[in-house]
Amino acid sequence: MTLNKHHFCSTFIFLLLTLLSQFYSVESELQLNYYAESCPNAEEIIKQQVIKLYNKHGNTAVSWVRNLFHDCMVKSCDASLLLRRVKGMESEQESYRSFGMRNFKYINTIKEAVEKECPMTVSCADIVALSARDGILMLGGPRIEMRSGRKDSKQSYLTEVQNAIPNHNDTIDLVLARFQSIGIDTPGTVALLGAHSVGRVHCVNLVHRLYPTVDPTLDPEHAEYLKRRCPTPDPDPKAVLYSRNDLETPMILDNMFYKNLLKHKGLLTVDQQLTSHPLTSPLVEKMAADNGYFHDQFARAVLLLSENNPLNEDQGEIRKDCRYVNLV
């Protein structure tokens, strides 16, 4: 009996060490300056393309941040978000959770520039991550030391988007749970929602707070402004009707988001709920009072998000075109 117990313990420890070694081997593939030898100019090329696109289309920087969130929350940071619909495979871009996302074509612009320098070397998943890093900086956010070495998914996960990406009217408890499932704590979650400091909200996602009656948690004067932006309770999803998240610094990633929440000017239900939940309310006040604290927590959370479940060589590939898996 003692021998059997000893054998069981030894077997269990061996299996545990094997699993841990597999986990850390995947993690260790992500490293700073991953392309230092294989494509030394890769990160500089991506950075210059981000700057060029920002100067031409400022909203691209916001798109890069949202791309990272939508890609990494679903299974892995693996560029599955970028895959187009083809025979036998649907696209995550078709999900309602992807409503309002744009500028996917410019990711391929960045990819083409990298391919000219180093063919079939830099993954689309790394381009998603590194463009977000550089986009955050262009928006006045923190500098993030981001590792690379991700591989690209060979499939898209449309059916999993619904359960992975929080909705605009979800409860805070559900949002916290979803982020916790990938290792992001409460301060990190509150900071990531601060990305709503930039960009815009389509009327489709906020008219329920305006019609038939105004949400009592919404500032009345701001509600009147929003009604002018969204004059009908049934807006056309294809029409570009929206309001900026932040009217004072709309393209700066700062703590104005939290200051607006305290003034009851949050646009999304999930955002405004941050001020009434016992776990998140103190963090809203702290981030509203200290932009540096917000940036520190945001940088930490983005780093955790960007390293969610990276694929290894056997699981993924380096796509030639970010929109399609490679032909075998």
C-alpha positions in Angstrom: 0.0 0.0 0.0 2.9 2.4 0.9 4.6 1.5 -2.3 1.5 2.3 -4.3 1.1 5.7 -2.6 4.7 6.5 -3.3 4.3 5.5 -6.9 1.1 7.6 -7.2 2.9 10.7 -5.7 5.9 10.2 -8.0 3.6 9.9 -11.0 1.6 13.0 -10.0 4.7 15.1 -9.5 6.1 14.0 -12.8 2.9 14.9 -14.6 2.7 18.2 -12.8 6.3 19.1 -13.8 5.6 18.1 -17.4 2.6 20.4 -17.5 4.5 23.2 -15.9 7.4 22.8 -18.3 5.0 22.9 -21.3 3.4 26.1 -19.8 6.7 27.8 -19.2 8.1 26.8 -22.6 5.2 28.6 -24.3 5.6 31.6 -22.0 9.4 31.7 -22.6 8.8 32.0 -26.4 7.5 35.5 -25.7 10.5 37.8 -25.1 11.6 41.4 -25.5 13.2 42.0 -28.9 12.1 38.6 -30.1 13.0 39.5 -33.7 16.4 40.9 -32.9 18.2 38.4 -35.1 15.5 37.2 -37.5 14.2 40.7 -38.4 16.1 43.4 -36.5 14.0 46.3 -37.9 10.6 44.7 -37.4 9.5 46.7 -34.4 10.7 50.0 -35.9 8.9 49.2 -39.1 5.7 48.6 -37.2 6.2 51.8 -35.2 6.8 53.9 -38.3 3.7 52.5 -40.0 1.6 53.2 -36.9 2.8 56.8 -36.8 2.2 57.2 -40.6 -1.3 55.8 -40.3 -2.0 57.9 -37.3 -0.9 61.1 -39.1 -3.2 60.2 -42.0 -6.1 58.6 -40.1 -5.9 59.4 -36.4 -8.6 57.0 -35.4 -6.4 54.0 -36.4 -4.6 54.3 -33.0 -7.9 53.7 -31.2 -8.6 50.7 -33.5 -5.2 49.1 -32.6 -6.2 49.3 -28.9 -9.6 47.7 -29.5 -8.0 45.0 -31.8 -5.8 43.9 -28.9 -8.8 43.6 -26.6 -11.0 41.7 -29.0 -8.2 39.4 -30.2 -6.7 38.5 -26.8 -10.0 38.0 -24.9 -11.1 35.2 -27.3 -9.0 32.1 -26.7 -5.5 33.7 -27.3 -3.6 36.6 -28.6 -3.4 34.9 -32.0 -4.8 37.2 -34.6 -7.8 35.0 -35.0 -9.8 38.3 -35.1 -8.3 39.2 -38.4 -9.3 36.1 -40.3 -12.0 36.7 -43.0 -14.9 34.4 -43.8 -13.9 31.7 -46.2 -15.4 28.4 -47.1 -15.6 26.3 -44.0 -14.7 29.0 -41.6 -16.7 32.0 -40.2 -15.1 35.3 -39.0 -15.0 36.8 -35.6 -15.6 40.1 -37.3 -19.2 39.0 -38.0 -20.1 38.9 -34.3 -22.3 41.7 -32.9 -19.6 42.2 -30.3 -17.4 43.4 -33.2 -19.9 46.1 -34.1 -18.2 49.4 -35.0 -14.7 47.9 -35.4 -12.8 49.2 -38.4 -9.4 49.7 -40.0 -8.6 46.0 -40.3 -7.3 46.7 -43.8 -4.5 48.9 -42.3 -3.2 46.0 -40.3 -2.4 44.4 -43.7 -0.7 47.6 -44.7 1.6 47.2 -41.7 2.1 43.5 -42.5 3.0 44.2 -46.1 5.7 46.7 -44.9 7.2 44.0 -42.6 7.0 41.3 -45.3 9.1 43.4 -47.6 11.8 43.5 -45.0 11.5 39.9 -43.6 9.2 37.5 -45.5 7.2 35.0 -43.4 9.0 36.0 -40.2 6.7 38.4 -38.1 3.3 37.1 -37.0 0.1 39.0 -37.4 -0.5 38.4 -33.7 2.6 40.3 -32.9 1.6 43.1 -35.2 -1.7 43.3 -33.4 0.1 43.5 -30.1 2.9 45.8 -31.1 0.6 48.2 -33.0 -1.5 48.5 -29.9 1.5 49.3 -27.8 2.6 52.0 -30.2 -0.9 53.2 -30.7 -1.3 53.6 -26.9 1.8 55.8 -26.9 0.4 57.9 -29.8 -2.7 58.5 -27.8 -0.7 59.9 -24.8 -0.8 56.6 -22.9 2.0 54.9 -21.1 5.1 53.3 -22.7 4.7 49.5 -22.4 7.6 47.0 -22.6 5.8 44.4 -24.6 7.2 40.9 -25.4 6.7 39.2 -28.8 7.0 35.8 -30.3 3.3 35.0 -30.7 2.1 32.7 -33.4 -1.0 33.1 -35.6 -4.2 31.0 -35.2 -5.2 28.6 -38.0 -8.9 29.1 -37.2 -11.4 31.8 -36.1 -13.7 31.5 -33.1 -16.9 33.3 -33.9 -19.1 31.1 -31.7 -16.9 31.9 -28.7 -16.8 35.7 -29.1 -20.2 36.1 -27.4 -19.0 34.5 -24.1 -15.6 36.1 -24.2 -16.1 39.8 -25.0 -18.2 41.7 -22.3 -21.2 43.5 -23.6 -22.0 47.2 -23.0 -24.8 46.4 -20.6 -23.3 43.5 -18.7 -23.0 43.6 -14.9 -19.7 44.6 -13.4 -19.6 41.2 -11.6 -19.7 39.4 -15.0 -17.1 41.7 -16.5 -14.8 41.2 -13.5 -15.2 37.5 -13.8 -14.4 37.4 -17.5 -11.2 39.4 -17.0 -10.3 37.3 -13.9 -10.5 34.2 -16.0 -7.5 35.4 -18.0 -5.6 36.6 -15.0 -6.5 40.3 -14.8 -7.5 41.5 -11.4 -10.0 44.2 -10.4 -7.6 47.3 -10.6 -6.5 46.0 -14.0 -10.1 45.6 -15.3 -11.1 49.0 -14.2 -8.0 50.4 -15.9 -8.7 48.6 -19.1 -12.2 50.0 -19.3 -10.4 53.4 -19.1 -9.6 52.8 -22.8 -13.1 54.2 -23.3 -11.4 57.6 -22.6 -10.7 57.6 -26.4 -12.9 56.8 -29.3 -16.6 56.9 -29.6 -19.8 55.0 -28.8 -22.4 54.3 -31.5 -25.9 55.4 -30.7 -27.1 51.8 -31.1 -25.3 51.1 -27.8 -26.5 54.0 -25.8 -30.1 54.8 -26.9 -31.5 52.4 -24.2 -30.3 54.9 -21.7 -32.1 57.8 -23.4 -35.5 56.4 -24.6 -38.3 56.1 -23.6 -37.0 57.7 -20.4 -33.5 58.9 -19.4 -31.5 56.6 -17.2 -31.6 58.2 -13.7 -27.8 57.5 -13.3 -27.1 59.8 -16.3 -26.5 63.5 -15.9 -29.7 65.3 -17.3 -27.8 67.9 -19.2 -25.5 65.4 -20.7 -28.5 63.3 -21.6 -29.9 66.2 -23.6 -26.6 66.5 -25.5 -26.7 62.8 -26.2 -30.3 63.0 -27.5 -29.1 65.6 -30.0 -26.4 63.1 -31.1 -28.8 60.2 -31.1 -32.2 61.8 -32.0 -34.1 58.5 -32.5 -34.6 55.5 -30.2 -34.1 53.2 -33.2 -30.9 54.3 -35.0 -29.8 52.7 -38.2 -26.8 50.4 -37.3 -25.3 51.3 -40.7 -25.5 55.0 -40.0 -22.5 56.7 -38.4 -24.3 58.1 -35.4 -22.2 58.4 -32.3 -20.9 60.4 -29.4 -17.3 60.8 -28.3 -16.6 59.1 -25.0 -14.8 62.2 -23.7 -15.7 65.6 -25.0 -12.7 67.4 -23.5 -9.7 65.2 -24.5 -11.3 62.8 -27.0 -8.1 61.5 -28.4 -6.0 61.3 -25.3 -5.8 58.2 -23.2 -6.1 59.9 -19.8 -8.1 59.7 -16.5 -10.8 62.1 -17.8 -12.9 58.9 -18.3 -13.1 58.4 -14.5 -13.7 62.1 -13.9 -16.7 61.9 -16.3 -18.0 58.8 -14.5 -18.0 60.7 -11.2 -20.0 63.4 -12.9 -22.5 60.7 -14.2 -21.4 61.2 -17.8 -20.4 57.7 -18.6 -21.9 56.6 -21.9 -22.1 52.8 -21.5 -24.1 51.2 -18.7 -21.2 49.0 -17.8 -18.9 52.0 -17.4 -21.3 54.0 -15.2 -21.8 50.9 -13.0 -18.1 51.2 -12.0 -19.1 54.1 -9.6 -21.7 52.1 -7.7 -20.0 48.7 -7.2 -18.2 48.4 -3.9 -15.1 46.8 -5.5 -14.7 49.3 -8.3 -16.0 52.6 -6.9 -12.8 53.3 -4.8 -10.6 52.6 -7.9 -12.6 55.0 -10.0 -12.0 57.7 -7.4 -8.3 56.8 -7.2 -7.8 56.8 -11.0 -9.8 60.0 -11.4 -7.5 61.7 -8.9 -4.2 60.3 -10.2 -3.5 59.9 -13.9 -0.1 58.3 -13.1 -1.8 55.5 -11.1 -4.3 54.9 -14.0 -1.4 54.7 -16.5 0.5 52.3 -14.3 -2.5 50.0 -13.9 -3.4 50.3 -17.5 0.1 49.3 -18.7 0.2 46.3 -16.3 -3.2 45.1 -17.5 -2.4 45.5 -21.2 0.7 43.5 -20.7 -1.2 40.7 -19.1 -3.9 40.9 -21.8 -1.3 40.8 -24.5 0.2 37.6 -23.2 -3.0 35.6 -22.8 -2.4 32.0 -23.8 0.2 32.4 -26.6 0.4 29.6 -29.2 3.5 27.6 -29.8 5.0 26.5 -33.1 2.8 23.3 -33.4 -0.4 25.2 -32.6 0.1 28.2 -34.8 1.8 29.6 -37.8 3.2 32.8 -39.3 0.6 34.0 -41.8 1.7 35.6 -45.0 -1.6 37.5 -45.3 -3.3 38.4 -42.0 -6.7 37.8 -43.5 -6.2 34.2 -44.4 -4.5 31.1 -43.1 -1.6 29.8 -45.1 -2.2 27.3 -47.9 -0.6 24.0 -47.1 
